[in-house]
Amino acid sequence: MKEIQLAIPVFYPMAGALITYLIGKKSREARNYLADFIVVSEFFMLLYGAVCLQGTESILEGVCGMGLHFTMDGFRGIYGVVAAFMWMMTIIFSREYFRHYRNRNRYYLFQLITLGATIGVFLSANLYTTFIFFEIMSFTSYVWVAQDERKESLRAAQTYLAVAVIGGMVLLMGLFMLYTSVGTLEVSELYEACRNYPDKRVLYISGSCLLVGFGAKAGAFPLHIWLPKAHPVAPAPASALLSGILTKAGVYGILIISCYMFYGDTKWGSMILALGVVTMFGGAVLAVFSIDLKRTLACSSMSQIGFILVGTGMQCMLAEENGLAVHGTFLHMMNHSLIKLVLFMVAGVVFMNTHQLNLNDIRGFGRKKPFLHLTFLMGALGIGGIPLWNGYISKTLLHESIVEYSGAPIFVFVEWIFLISGGLTVAYMLKLYLSIFWEKNTDAAKQVEFEGMKKSYIDKQSMFAIGASAVILPVLGMTPVKTMEKLAGISQGFMLMHEEPHIPRFFGMVCLKGGLISIGIGVLVYLFVIRTVFLRKKAGSASYYVDAWPKWLDLENLIYRPLFERILPFIGVFLCRIGDSLIDSIIVLLRKTLYKDCKIPHRTGSLPKLDAVIGTLLDKGAVYLKKREESVSYRWKLGRKALERRESRDMIRFSLSYGLQLAGIGMLFILVYLLL
Amino acid sequence: MYIQAWILCSIFIPAAAGLLFLVLPARKMREKKMSWAAVLALVLTVASVGMLLFSYSRGTKAQLTLFSLTEGLDISFRLDDLGAFFLGFIAFIWLLGGIFSVEYLNHEHHKRRFWGFYLLTLCALQGLSLAGNLVTMYLFFEMMTLVSMPLVLHTQTHEAVMAGLKYLFYSMCGAYMALFGVFVFYHFGKSMEFLPGGVMDSAVLAQNGTILHLGIFLMILGFGVKAGMFPMHAWLPTAHPVAPAPASAVLSAIIVKGGVLAVMRSVYYVAGAELLKGSWVQYAWLILALITIFLGSMLAFKEPVLKKRLAYSSVSQASYIMLGMAVLNPTALTGSLLHVLFHAFIKTALFLSAGAVIYQTGYTRVGQLRGIGKEMPVTIWCYTFVSLALIGIPPASGFISKWYLAEGLLESGVKTFSWLGPVVLLVSALLTAGYLLPVTIDGFLPGEDYNYQARKKREPSVKMVLPLIILAAGALIMGVFPGGLITFLGNITAAVV
């Protein structure tokens, strides 16, 4: 039991998923309760594990070839708990959200399997185990995206799957190379093994392969394409998990590469930093442009992943003095998971009632709904980095780590991009918040309908899920040193940080300055860009939001789809068809030229002349001598004989020439061999 | 003590049963009973194989010389680890295919002929696995071609007959190429017996490098025809799909492995890996294998007919095995042997599920299969599991073999190929996902406009579903617990490289 105790939270939900599925065929109510029970018990199991089983390991020898290896430490424990918590809340919320959906059984099945796989990723102690559960997670979560089977869902799901499969393959290539070069995939041994490995080039190549694989899942530029497509079409509870936790599984992998393979490697650090900056800024800009509630949140996720990558990059660059970056990265991961959980569930409530996500359609939905208003506000303030909410703390830590590293112009630039992205975060959250909760819908009848849903728009259970998740955010944010820094301190060992961290004064002027600059930028952007450019007036008095992003400027439709759907297959198939018909066409060519079948003469009226004359004479003689009838004709008999002779002659000639040619080629070979 | 009897039983029970089917007058057999009689023969064969393997595992030496053609040309059987490995899974899969056929053949005419040749082909394969020397192996190899051809032209349509002729032509051509190699090694070798590591003296190797290289290359090419290796692969996508589904399954999953076994025997048990290491033969072989892998996957990706798509997939997958053998490295060779087994399970299951779909709906093209998962859930679930295994998604089995193949390639240090090989493997895996998954996706996610009222439950009967479930479960479980298998195969490969 001791040896496998960490494997239990991994396989328990998977086994539970099958039972849930089977029960679901009989009774829906029973299924829902069972699913609730599984996620709640899973949560407490992980809580117990995180508190009491620190430092234990579980090795399943020989399973899947190289064996599965799980371990429990601060980071893994906390992330396991966060994952289980998110699953618990979303499953509780799912009951109401899915009330009118088809194929719910399928949804629960894959939801629970993915839970097990995700826990498997976060508890994994070697990259082999990580990879196995990472792949399971990718494939099972595919079904979430496609759940409602609309055309755009299926298309988005296709993109999601393609990115997952391609990412997975590249990741596997990286693992092959890493394993053959340094000889281990154990995370705890990687640091030593990579430091002593002489050929850095191989490490960089394999590291980049791993980065592509994990980065694709994390949603890093330029493989972020699935993110803004998949989230809006997936059911809201699934979006919350996709963006809150599955992307973090990718980040987990990136952290392993950066902290263990490239600890203190400035080159690697700058690459991650550059990726992070592009992702962070790009995501924020996309979010500002978006007028779809869930798409905005999805782009926001991309942007926040960028923040986390910036932190990861800074960790590599700061090497031993990376305390701020380590804490910032970890806390921002955790904060983002918790915040997105709330925001996506609120979006789910909106969608559940209106079946719309476009800001113009759902505008004013939140008016006179204090509960929804408050919970959304918690999330928005959290992600916007407003002091006293949790996002502020982690962003401050990240910001301080950049400032601490260097005052070189390039880092001043990075710092400013960081602040501007933070500002854009404030701006797009402000846009969502004001349009949903303060502005009135352009359609007055709709507004009346919205305001009429006093209590009916949400049931008690969902209220609990959203409310409980939302309360955490300000609690964390208001007690940064007591809660957040403690958690970060527990988990820092995973990122190879061992000394006591230096805790900045979060509410001192130095730290507040960065936050306030961001907020200032955000308010300015909102007032002077969003309200003027994106909010157009119609001929009447009503204004509406426009999608100003050019339609053609879409990395997926512009580059990836044409490349992978048309150009590459076309070239490949063209070359392969040639190879495929090589021998067949040689055979056809030979039969048309050298080995031409001789025409076998048909029995025509024209007989060979000599035979005809002799035959006619014989016939006449026979008639004359024996008075026989015309029907037994020597002429005809002779003619046939002659034809047969000719046929066989042709055949002999045909096979003789064939044989001679073969013999000739054979002799040629012998000659060549003798000469050599 | 009775081990020789078991050898004879496992070869001649299917032979005798097959001949009886062909010779006995038709009116003596009722259709229903006939099928079960055939299954009974298969069960008896599996039982005798089981007994044989059981006595072999306890250390009994299994050798039997039947008769001598002339001095030094014996027809003899000998069981070693490699033979035991092939023997076991071939008989087992043959039995599952047989159970599936009981139902499936209701669609076909000439049942008697089908069963006759189905059993005879098993006999040829058992002989091939048990063969103790090159001559015996060659004999059974030729026999395999001849007795499996009637399975290809079973439906007797014009297309099937032409495909059968093409099959015959390519196979014969290959066999004669290989025959040249057999002569060469008969002349230069110490004996014709299979020995791990080869039968050649190092002195002979040094003096006659050129002719031996030519000989072994022709053997690889010639026997490789059966394994569908480029450039002589074109018969495979023509011949496999026209046969009845159970026959295509065993053609694609097992007979292809007959070619693999023959190449394996000639390279590792006659010529010896030393002869090929670093020579032009190795490089040519690697190139051909890589081309085949890519070509098969790419064309499968573009192929609209499901069974033909699966046949192209076999072309590609069989060359995974060839690639692993061509590296001449124990890890890669272990990967190859693992893939032999996994691919046998997976491809049988894929063809059988395609057969089940054809049997129940008559659909042959991938485009027609929208919503099929709602109608035949168990079948398509099995299809999905083995598809994932073939792509190499952990924890399903294909992942394990791919891992070993790629590790072997990388650690072998063969120039360029050590990294090009894994890259091609992964690109092909990607294409595999591209050609297998659409059936699952369209099958289970037909879109919101799918008419749920019009769907019919079309799950086939237990006789068809059971073999599928066993194969799919096997493909999954062997991936999760491959430990014993890897050790066993590791011993084989350690002895030959």
Contacts between the chains, C-beta under 8 A, distances in Angstrom:
chain1	res1	chain2	res2	distance
A	61	B	483	7.7
A	62	B	481	7.0
A	62	B	482	7.7
A	62	B	483	3.6
A	63	B	395	7.8
A	63	B	480	5.9
A	63	B	481	6.5
A	64	B	394	6.0
A	64	B	395	4.7
A	64	B	399	7.6
A	64	B	400	7.0
A	64	B	479	6.7
A	64	B	480	5.9
A	64	B	482	7.5
A	65	B	399	7.8
A	65	B	400	4.6
A	65	B	403	6.1
A	65	B	404	7.9
A	65	B	482	5.5
A	65	B	486	7.0
A	66	B	403	7.9
A	102	B	452	7.8
A	106	B	444	8.0
A	131	B	394	6.7
A	132	B	394	4.0
A	132	B	395	5.7
A	132	B	399	7.9
A	135	B	393	5.2
A	135	B	394	5.4
A	136	B	393	7.7
A	136	B	394	7.2
A	136	B	395	7.4
A	139	B	388	7.2
A	139	B	393	6.3
A	146	B	441	7.7
A	146	B	445	5.1
A	148	B	448	6.6
A	149	B	445	5.3
A	149	B	446	7.0
A	149	B	447	5.1
A	149	B	448	4.6
A	149	B	450	7.3
A	150	B	447	7.6
A	150	B	448	5.2
A	151	B	447	6.9
A	151	B	448	7.9
A	154	B	441	7.9
A	154	B	445	6.4
A	154	B	447	6.5
A	157	B	445	7.8
A	158	B	441	7.9
A	161	B	437	7.5
A	165	B	391	7.9
A	165	B	430	6.2
A	165	B	433	5.0
A	166	B	430	6.3
A	168	B	393	7.7
A	169	B	426	4.3
A	169	B	427	7.8
A	169	B	429	5.9
A	169	B	430	5.5
A	170	B	426	7.5
A	172	B	406	7.9
A	172	B	426	6.4
A	173	B	422	6.0
A	173	B	423	6.9
A	173	B	426	5.6
A	176	B	403	7.8
A	176	B	406	4.7
A	176	B	407	6.5
A	176	B	410	5.7
A	176	B	422	5.4
A	177	B	410	6.8
A	177	B	419	7.9
A	179	B	407	6.7
A	180	B	407	6.2
A	180	B	410	4.1
A	180	B	411	5.2
A	569	B	298	7.5
A	569	B	301	6.7
A	569	B	302	6.9
A	572	B	294	7.5
A	572	B	298	4.5
A	573	B	298	5.9
A	573	B	299	7.0
A	573	B	301	7.8
A	573	B	302	5.2
A	575	B	298	8.0
A	576	B	294	7.1
A	576	B	295	4.5
A	576	B	298	4.4
A	576	B	299	5.3
A	577	B	299	7.4
A	579	B	230	6.3
A	579	B	231	7.1
A	579	B	291	6.4
A	579	B	295	5.1
A	580	B	233	7.8
A	580	B	234	6.5
A	580	B	295	6.4
A	580	B	299	5.9
A	581	B	234	7.1
A	582	B	231	5.1
A	582	B	234	7.9
A	583	B	170	8.0
A	583	B	231	5.3
A	583	B	232	6.1
A	583	B	234	5.5
A	584	B	234	5.2
A	673	B	210	7.2
A	673	B	211	6.9
A	676	B	210	6.5
